[in-house]
Amino acid sequence: MPSPPSTPRYARPTAASISRCSPKSLKSSEPRKSLQPRSPSSKSSSTPGLMTIKPADRKRPCPLATLPTELRLLIFEYALPSGPIRLDSPLCACPKKQPNLSPSLFHVCRLIRSESAEIFLVRLPFVASISSLQPESGHYWADKLPTSHLALLARNRNMTLTIPSCLNSYFTPHASSRWHYTKDFGNIYGIGEVHQRHFLRFCRLAKWWQFCAENRVKNIGWNIEIQEARTRGFWHQQDREGQLREWLFEDVTTIALPCVQKMWVRGRREKEMKRPALQMLDGLDRSFQKLGSPKKPWGTNAEGWVSLELERSEREDEWNKRVALLRNFISRW
């Protein structure tokens, strides 16, 4: 029969206390190496030139792998298509006029695609256009791009979104379709015709801003450009300044009207709508500032020309005050 241990079990030191009291070995002090290769960090992946290109076959010469990073990036700039590049054009239509969103340089290898994507997707200008403010008409091209490419486009500061300036002229929804525009924001019935028109224009903008906030391209900083109006015949041209003023005073201004704020009882997502709304307001302001001074009409005397200049100056002051008021209102969302 075995003899009982000299020290009871409850009196013995635990394994954890023994390991704390014992000196650490040299092997345990060394950091443990992971068996899997370390993935590149966000900082290294966002900076071109930190990757080393290795030839697929070391027995064959590979001049591209021996070049410095600066020279490789310079070669990629000549090999890639030049901008501006349209995002909303089909990838297979007119390949000579519409550069592909996935150039052939991307299909060489993963490392070359990572380096060249920094130039193609971050530095080159891209242009997208919409025909209406309906969610179905915008950003359908984003479904064709991988998430990594969209992340690079979000760092691009040359992203332009064009909107037709005559868009408001065709917005006259029928009485039966007004509920479709306003159902997500409030009830349009039981109010006057003027308030209904204000709420309809607001709901169209709010629906577009919410779509931009929840779409795959929500992180892209768009430079919105109001497209110039086309000529109506040989003699008459559309009044571009009048259409821009209609955008600002008849549409964007509705967000600050008391009647709209009172009727807006559903879908109040101001924080999500703030960035797209400011982008549209800045685009309107840039388009208005590009108009410049009009030419002196033929046959106008000096007194008449001075009167026209005073009227233009008053319209500019009114525009600047309204833009500042709306920017301050949206910034508080």
Secondary structure by P-SEA (a helix, b strand, c coil): ccccccccccccccaaaaaaacccccccccccccccccccccccccccccbbbbbcccccccccccccaaaaaaaaaaaccccccccccccccccccccccccccccccaaaaaaaaaaacccbbbbbbbccccccccccccccccaaaaaaaaacccbbbbbbccccccccccccccccccccccccccccaaaaaaaaaaaaaaaaaaaaaacccccccccccccccccccccccccaaaaaaaaacccccccccaaaaaacccccccccaaaaaaaaaaaaaaaaaacccccccccccaaaaaaaaaaaaaaaaaaaaaaaaaaaaaaac
